[in-house]
Amino acid sequence: MAVNWLRKLASHKRAPVFPVLGKQGDKALRYLALSPEIELVDSPRHASVLLIAGRFRLID
């Protein structure tokens, strides 16, 4: 669902995305990296979208 939203957002120009990877999130990142509509950036400051991919363990 999030990927479809990102595609819609990026339909007019490249969307700068900062990915935060959890467990097994690298598969989604590899898929997004191949998309010409998405620009992966190295800093959250340069991103319009913060993408959280994979599973995270909550610490109490």
C-alpha positions in Angstrom: 0.0 0.0 0.0 2.8 2.5 0.9 4.6 1.7 -2.4 1.4 2.5 -4.4 1.2 5.8 -2.5 4.8 6.6 -3.2 4.3 5.9 -6.9 1.3 8.3 -7.0 3.3 10.9 -5.2 6.3 10.5 -7.5 4.3 10.4 -10.7 5.1 14.0 -11.6 8.7 14.2 -10.4 11.2 12.1 -8.4 10.3 11.9 -4.7 13.3 12.1 -2.3 12.9 9.2 0.1 15.0 8.5 3.3 14.7 4.8 4.1 14.9 3.4 7.7 15.4 -0.3 7.5 14.2 -2.9 10.0 14.6 -6.6 9.9 14.1 -7.9 6.3 13.5 -4.4 5.0 16.4 -4.7 2.5 14.1 -6.4 -0.1 11.7 -3.4 -0.2 14.7 -1.1 -0.5 16.1 -3.0 -3.4 12.8 -2.8 -5.2 12.5 0.9 -4.5 16.0 1.6 -5.7 15.1 0.2 -9.1 12.2 2.7 -9.5 13.1 5.8 -11.6 10.4 7.8 -9.8 12.1 7.5 -6.4 15.4 9.1 -5.4 17.0 7.6 -2.3 18.7 10.3 -0.2 21.3 9.9 2.5 19.8 12.3 5.1 16.3 12.8 6.5 16.9 16.5 6.0 16.9 16.1 2.3 13.8 13.8 2.1 10.2 14.5 1.6 9.3 11.0 2.6 10.5 9.0 5.6 10.0 5.3 4.7 10.1 2.7 7.5 10.5 -0.8 5.9 10.7 -4.1 7.7 10.0 -5.2 11.2 11.1 -3.5 14.3 11.3 -4.7 17.9 9.8 -2.4 20.5 11.9 -2.0 23.6 10.1 -1.4 26.9 
